[in-house]
Amino acid sequence: MGNVTVVGVQWGDEGKGKIVDWLSDRADLVVRFQGGHNAGHTLVVGGTTYKLSLLPSGIVQGKLSIIGPGVVVDPQALLDEIERVRGQGVRIDPDLLVLADNAALILPLHRDLDAAREAQAGAGKIGTTGRGIGPTYEDKVGRRAIRVADLADPDALDAKIERVLAHHGALRRGLGLPEADPAELKSWLLSLAPSLLPYARPAWREMDEARRRGRRILFEGAQGALLDVDHGTYPFVTSSNTVSGQAAAGSGTGPGSIGYVLGIVKAYTTRVGEGPFPTELFDDDGRRMGERGHEFGTVTGRARRCGWFDAVLVRQACAVGGVAGLALTKLDVLDGFETLKVCVGYRIGDRALDHYPAGLKDQAAVQPVYEYFDGWSETTRGARSWRDLPANAVKYVRRIEELVGRPVASVSTSPDRDDTILVRDPFED
């Protein structure tokens, strides 16, 4: 039995929460390795819906869950989420939840900066969630972030706060924000410390022990490969690496431990916020996808933009992320469409492209080249085996495999964790 890394291979919102929850039955521990509370996972277990942002999905299954140092953590948001999920009957304590003591903390001033920048950008805004994720990663790279372990040393906090405010002071003045109060910031941090610190310990040590004991690890990615800061549709991306390579650094283990890389992909495409989207639909088909797929952000509530499946982008994301197999989700949303389309290439004028370009001008100019498929009138919702699927649905899935160049390991046909067609168990590959 090996380890499994789950990553999105579109613009996020691919249904990773359900897949991670489903796989966590076979895992011994689940690890979040990047992002923050800007990414949400929705789990439906036994008729109960759980909405998670920072907590690894394994916590619902009672599995050891680790928030790695690659994650940026809003301490108040984490404590609020713990209490909310506890209120649904889930056990959460320091024996089950580990918060990396070297994870960077999101501060109120990070949220201020995020919102002010977006407001100033106007039509050129990135479309962030305004939760301070980007500014926190900036401070982390700038070596001025306040980390979880710093809460245990109140005497040292003054110098750390002075350093971070020296940077933010100039930014706040330039954006017309009031000066931040160092005493207020310190008081806020110390008020949260008693509740947060019991979960804090070295994540790398937990990972090393798990590796030595041969325990099965499930690495849980957030967002999607097309939002990766290096490999996504820059600058309309998130502030971290979302591809599988980040699983090692963002959790505190070696790259040889990340195991089988499972790419989660919708049977169509969605995107939240700003940025290019070659197959986006503005017609009844797009509205129908959004309504049937309940396409609203778990965290923000924002409506997701919808479009046809883009095999070019998914193939590119699989190559960059080392994806070994796909988990195809929301196939049932396409029930009843008379004709389906899949993007198989791009054109810019007379020039054909087999990949998505990096330049903004070319990105804006690309036109999708479509392949057409007959739809199906039968329902796929709740199907749990290939023989339950209409013939045209099977053809659609098989053609996606061919175009992307990766086998489909599972097909999800409803939000319920058991409505899944398992082709191969990633833990056994």
Secondary structure, DSSP 8 states (H G I E B T S, - for coil): ---EEEEESSSS-SSHHHHHHHHHTT-SEEEE-SB-TTS-EEEEETTEEEEESSS-GGGGGT-EEEE-TTB-B-HHHHHHHHHHHHTTT----TTTEEEETT-BB--HHHHHHHHHHHHHHGGG-----SSSHHHHHHHHHTT---BGGGGG-HHHHHHHHHHHHHHHHHHHHHTT-----HHHHHHHHHHHHHHHGGGEE-HHHHHHHHHHTT--EEEE--S-GGG-TTTSSTTSS-SS--STTHHHHTTTS-GGGS-EEEEEEESSEEE-SSS--TTB--SHHHHHHHHHTT-B-TTT--B-EEE-EEHHHHHHHHHHHT--EEEEE-GGGGTT-SEEEEEEEEEETTEEESS--SSHHHHHH-EEEEEEEE--SS--TT--SGGGS-HHHHHHHHHHHHHHTS-EEEEE-SSSTT-EEES--GGG-
